[in-house]
Amino acid sequence: MEDFPTFLNRYLSKWKAAELEFMEKVIDDAFQGIEVREGITSTHGKEASVTGWSQAFIYFKDKDMEWILYPISILPLNEKEFMAIIRATMTLEGKLIDTSNLFFQTFTCKNGEWKLIRTYEETGVSNSEYLFSD
């Protein structure tokens, strides 16, 4: 089994590459997601999550877009669970968009594989230049 930081790097690279099959495999069957968009909270399970990833990947497939994924923190919750806090935004036609989404994603180790079991997502978080400067 790979350690969590190694897995997280692979997960983020698969996200950037829009690899839906990988995302679908990583999302646990008992997945629970919460999304806050414009102050409205909604919940969803694995099927809706996979559908959302699919729609996003298809929408941006033929566009001049690049994901910018910034892991803010990795928090060990116990010996088998980690929470990754990730800021996700993108460039469109070479320009950074104005907002990003903030993901609090909890992963657990099941049968030697890392599985995404919970996500809390805040959408429309304002981007500040200092967050992405070198």
C-alpha positions in Angstrom: 0.0 0.0 0.0 1.3 3.4 -0.9 1.6 6.0 1.9 -1.0 8.8 1.9 1.1 11.7 0.6 2.2 9.5 -2.4 -1.4 8.6 -3.0 -2.5 12.2 -2.8 0.0 13.3 -5.4 -1.3 10.6 -7.7 -4.9 11.6 -7.0 -4.2 15.2 -7.9 -2.4 14.2 -11.1 -5.3 12.0 -12.1 -7.7 14.9 -11.3 -5.6 17.3 -13.5 -5.6 14.7 -16.3 -9.4 14.3 -16.1 -9.3 10.6 -15.5 -12.9 9.7 -14.7 -12.3 6.0 -14.3 -9.7 6.7 -11.6 -12.0 9.1 -9.8 -14.9 6.7 -9.9 -12.7 3.9 -8.5 -11.4 6.1 -5.6 -14.8 7.3 -4.5 -16.1 4.8 -1.9 -19.5 3.3 -2.4 -20.6 4.7 1.0 -19.3 8.2 0.0 -21.0 11.3 1.5 -20.6 14.7 0.0 -21.7 18.2 1.1 -21.5 21.2 -1.2 -22.1 24.8 -0.4 -22.8 26.9 -3.5 -23.9 30.5 -3.1 -25.0 29.8 0.5 -27.1 26.8 -0.4 -26.1 23.5 1.1 -26.7 20.2 -0.8 -25.7 16.6 -0.1 -24.9 13.9 -2.5 -23.6 10.3 -2.7 -21.2 8.5 -5.0 -23.4 8.4 -8.1 -24.0 12.2 -8.1 -20.3 12.8 -7.4 -19.2 10.7 -10.3 -21.8 12.4 -12.5 -20.4 15.8 -11.4 -16.8 14.9 -12.2 -17.9 13.5 -15.6 -19.8 16.7 -16.5 -16.9 18.9 -15.5 -14.4 16.8 -17.4 -16.6 16.7 -20.5 -17.3 20.4 -20.4 -13.7 21.4 -20.2 -12.3 18.7 -22.5 -12.0 20.9 -25.6 -11.3 24.1 -23.9 -7.9 25.8 -23.2 -8.1 25.0 -19.5 -5.7 23.8 -16.8 -6.6 22.7 -13.3 -4.6 24.4 -10.5 -4.7 22.2 -7.4 -3.1 23.6 -4.3 -2.9 21.1 -1.4 -3.2 23.3 1.7 -2.9 20.7 4.4 -2.9 17.0 5.2 -4.4 16.1 8.5 -4.1 12.6 10.0 -7.5 11.8 11.6 -6.5 8.4 12.9 -4.1 5.6 11.7 -6.3 4.8 8.6 -7.9 8.2 7.8 -6.5 11.5 6.5 -8.2 14.7 5.5 -6.7 16.6 2.6 -7.6 20.3 2.3 -7.3 21.3 -1.4 -7.9 24.6 -3.1 -9.0 23.9 -6.7 -9.1 26.6 -9.4 -8.2 26.8 -13.1 -6.9 28.8 -15.9 -9.0 29.4 -18.9 -7.2 30.6 -22.1 -4.1 31.2 -19.9 -5.8 33.4 -17.3 -6.5 32.5 -13.7 -10.3 32.6 -13.0 -11.5 34.8 -10.1 -12.7 32.0 -7.8 -11.8 28.5 -6.6 -13.4 25.7 -4.7 -12.1 24.6 -1.3 -12.3 20.8 -0.7 -12.1 19.1 2.7 -11.7 15.5 1.5 -11.5 12.5 3.9 -9.8 9.3 2.7 -9.6 6.0 4.4 -7.5 2.9 3.7 -9.8 -0.1 2.8 -8.2 -3.4 1.7 -4.9 -1.7 1.0 -6.4 1.1 -1.2 -7.2 4.7 -0.4 -10.9 5.6 -0.8 -12.6 9.0 -0.7 -15.3 8.6 1.9 -16.4 12.2 2.7 -16.1 15.6 1.0 -17.1 19.1 2.2 -16.8 21.7 -0.6 -17.1 25.4 -0.5 -17.6 26.9 -4.0 -16.9 30.4 -5.3 -14.0 31.2 -2.8 -12.3 34.3 -4.0 -8.8 33.9 -5.4 -6.1 36.1 -4.1 -2.9 36.7 -6.1 -0.7 35.8 -3.1 -2.1 32.2 -3.0 -0.7 31.3 -6.4 2.5 33.3 -6.7 5.9 31.7 -6.9 
